[in-house]
Amino acid sequence: MNSDPSKITEDMAWQEIRQGTYRVDLWEQALRQSSHDTAMARETYIRLRTQTLRQDVGRLLAGHIRQALADDAPRRADFKSARDLGRQS
């Protein structure tokens, strides 16, 4: 398997097209940018979709990392969070 993130996200975008699925907003943008030339729009769509997939993957990874760090962080017994302030002990 190829580990190049650019190639992986591009392959994911092509797979979506082969499956007949696509993001309508990006397809319309690609059509506008390519003066409604569908062959050129497909290439433009792949570029646009690859960019959004990279952003999505980055956000997902960052969220998972933040959650894992929060789950692993020990809470001191004397620590109170903002959520704890209104509770009775």
C-alpha positions in Angstrom: 0.0 0.0 0.0 1.2 3.5 -0.8 1.9 5.6 2.3 2.1 9.0 0.5 -0.8 11.0 2.0 -1.2 13.0 -1.2 -1.6 9.8 -3.3 -3.9 8.2 -0.7 -6.3 11.1 -0.7 -6.2 11.4 -4.5 -7.0 7.6 -4.7 -9.9 8.1 -2.3 -11.3 10.9 -4.5 -11.0 8.7 -7.7 -12.7 5.9 -5.8 -15.6 8.1 -5.0 -16.0 9.0 -8.7 -15.8 5.3 -9.7 -18.5 4.5 -7.2 -20.6 7.3 -8.6 -20.5 9.4 -5.5 -19.3 13.0 -5.3 -19.8 16.2 -3.4 -22.2 18.3 -5.3 -20.8 21.6 -4.1 -17.3 20.7 -5.3 -18.5 19.3 -8.6 -20.4 22.5 -9.3 -17.3 24.5 -8.4 -15.2 22.3 -10.7 -17.7 22.8 -13.6 -17.6 26.6 -13.1 -13.8 26.6 -13.0 -13.5 24.5 -16.1 -16.1 26.4 -18.2 -18.4 23.3 -18.1 -15.8 21.1 -19.8 -16.6 17.8 -18.1 -13.2 16.2 -18.7 -11.4 19.2 -17.3 -14.0 19.4 -14.5 -13.2 15.9 -13.4 -9.5 16.7 -13.0 -10.5 19.9 -11.1 -12.9 18.0 -8.9 -10.2 15.5 -8.0 -7.8 18.4 -7.0 -10.6 20.1 -4.9 -11.7 16.8 -3.3 -8.1 15.8 -2.5 -7.6 19.1 -0.7 -10.8 18.7 1.3 -10.0 15.1 2.2 -6.6 16.2 3.5 -8.2 18.8 5.6 -10.8 16.3 6.9 -8.2 13.7 7.8 -6.1 16.3 9.6 -9.1 17.5 11.7 -10.1 13.9 12.5 -6.6 13.0 13.5 -6.2 16.1 15.7 -9.5 15.3 17.4 -8.5 11.7 18.1 -5.2 12.8 19.5 -6.8 15.4 21.7 -9.2 12.8 23.0 -6.5 10.2 23.6 -4.5 12.8 25.5 -7.5 13.8 27.6 -8.3 10.1 28.3 -4.7 9.4 29.4 -4.2 12.5 31.5 -4.6 11.7 35.2 -6.9 13.9 37.1 -5.6 15.1 40.4 -8.0 14.6 43.3 -8.0 18.3 44.1 -8.6 19.3 40.5 -12.0 20.8 39.7 -13.1 21.6 36.1 -15.5 24.3 35.1 -18.2 21.7 34.9 -17.6 20.7 38.5 -18.1 24.3 39.9 -21.9 24.1 40.0 -22.1 20.6 41.6 -22.4 19.7 45.2 -19.6 17.5 46.5 
